[in-house]
Amino acid sequence: QVQLVESGGGTVQPGGSLRLSCAASGVIISINLMGWYRQAPGKEGELVAAISRGGSTNYADSVKGRFAISKDNAKNTVYMQMNSLKPEDTAIYYCNVDGYELDKWGQGTQVTVAS
């Protein structure tokens, strides 16, 4: 059974930074894609950033230039550095890991950006 453990959320002032981590453990044959999604109150969930097995990345337009996704293959861990945070970034952030017989979601971590 694969488990994902997220960490790094919290409350920060506008302009601040946070770094999210998501570590996958268990029997993992291969990972094709790791990503971060977010769900804000009253809004639809959206893909924030994703990184492929080969290291290609894509970002939501709203976070380009501010967020950076990266991964450590040896640790089956994905990170997201979030800089220049804005109040509209407030949401629950979920990581997703997709791979061979694998499509797993993290438990979610709250990010709040407020003065």
Protein Blocks (a to p, Z undefined) as FASTA:
>chain_A
ZZdddehiacddehiacddddddedjdfbdfbdcdddddehiacddfbdcdfkopacddf
klgokaccdddfklopacdddehiafklgccdddddddehiacddebiaddddZZ
